Amino acid sequence: MRFLCLHGIGSSAQVFETQLSALTAGLGSRYEFVFLQGDIPSEAGPGVEGVADGPYYSFFSLPTPDQLHAAYEVIDQALDTEGPFDGIMGFSQGASLAASYLLSKSNPEPPVKCAVFFCASMPFDVGSSCFCPLEDGSFQDEVTGEDVSGEIQETIPELLDRDKYPGQLGQRFLRRYESGSSTELCLPTVHVYSSQDPYYAQSQGLARMCQSFDREEVVHKGGHTIPWDEKITVEIIECIRRMMTSASRTQQSLVGSWSLLEYRSEVQDSGVTIHPMGQGSRGIITYAPNGYMAVQLVPAVTKKVKHTIHDLLAYTGRYWCEEQPDGAVMVKHRLEVSSEPGMDGSIQQRLVTLSDNQLTLSCPAFVNLEVRHTHSPPAWLA
């Protein structure tokens, strides 16, 4: 399992490697870590000065559109030249940048399968309206002219120190995503943050932007740093390993389009098998990497074609996998839009069995779906 690692502000690839040394040693040789270095020379960041030698770097010095996009290009280049990577890992600015980068991608298939965030601040929204600093020390929305100084004091307080962050006048700055944003990061994540960190609330905010059914959180009391406490380190290691548990691996294996082989119902203890949609029914199930699925089932064609068309079953919505106490994996479909009256909002549960190129979905009602992976390109959902 390979991780691309992004250091914090005023740090370096070497410093971040040292900060993670206990964690990487505990994870063992199955995990590989590639440490990316920012290209903007900087002063030593919090907790670095006097602890690690320079030079020090950042991925961006001010949250301008140009600097964020330049940082995205650094990540793109690393993915192209040193990838593929299974996950991305970041501390402080590196965590915020990793989340911003993933959220900026319009392609529903993320460039990595998982992410680990240490002491993250909220990501920057490249689609937001920018704000500008004024000579009197306040900040103004560039579109509405509204004074947004209160918002900036809460979300990007470092910009208030114009001696430490000079050259602001004439710049356009990006906003962070709002806490409670409906935007969601759709991949398994681990969040490590401290209740004693000034960015505690923002770390929590990023966690809430990630899908709850595949999210792990570790809270410590060490402040804005990567904890070295042995107990906490073990907890983080366990969380990272759980990201690749049976359920997570199964969910990744489901991604793509599957064509129906058989749709049958087995009557318990009778040996009787019936086909609710007739023998020869057809269907497609598509699982997208962004956590959405779509199902279309068409009954076997009879002479009463018009009646057959009305029996079409189709629905779409979110899906996720959960590991059961016995080790089996259950996939759950939340029906957000359904052709069947009264099914909207319901959740269907199916036990998953994967064998070679065949998927069997079974439920307590003994209705089984056997499907095989299509050889055509997957039909991803928007």
Secondary structure as GFF3:
##gff-version 3
##sequence-region A 1 382
A	DSSP	beta_strand	2	6	.	.	.	ID=ss1
A	DSSP	alpha_helix	13	19	.	.	.	ID=ss2
A	DSSP	alpha_helix	21	27	.	.	.	ID=ss3
A	DSSP	beta_strand	32	36	.	.	.	ID=ss4
A	DSSP	beta_strand	40	42	.	.	.	ID=ss5
A	DSSP	beta_strand	56	58	.	.	.	ID=ss6
A	DSSP	alpha_helix	65	82	.	.	.	ID=ss7
A	DSSP	beta_strand	87	91	.	.	.	ID=ss8
A	DSSP	alpha_helix	93	104	.	.	.	ID=ss9
A	DSSP	beta_strand	114	118	.	.	.	ID=ss10
A	DSSP	beta_strand	131	133	.	.	.	ID=ss11
A	DSSP	beta_strand	139	141	.	.	.	ID=ss12
A	DSSP	alpha_helix	149	155	.	.	.	ID=ss13
A	DSSP	three_ten_helix	157	160	.	.	.	ID=ss14
A	DSSP	beta_strand	189	194	.	.	.	ID=ss15
A	DSSP	alpha_helix	200	208	.	.	.	ID=ss16
A	DSSP	three_ten_helix	212	214	.	.	.	ID=ss17
A	DSSP	beta_strand	215	220	.	.	.	ID=ss18
A	DSSP	alpha_helix	230	242	.	.	.	ID=ss19
A	DSSP	alpha_helix	246	254	.	.	.	ID=ss20
A	DSSP	beta_strand	256	266	.	.	.	ID=ss21
A	DSSP	beta_strand	273	274	.	.	.	ID=ss22
A	DSSP	beta_strand	282	287	.	.	.	ID=ss23
A	DSSP	beta_strand	292	298	.	.	.	ID=ss24
A	DSSP	alpha_helix	305	310	.	.	.	ID=ss25
A	DSSP	beta_strand	313	323	.	.	.	ID=ss26
A	DSSP	beta_strand	329	338	.	.	.	ID=ss27
A	DSSP	beta_strand	347	355	.	.	.	ID=ss28
A	DSSP	beta_strand	358	362	.	.	.	ID=ss29
A	DSSP	beta_strand	367	373	.	.	.	ID=ss30
###
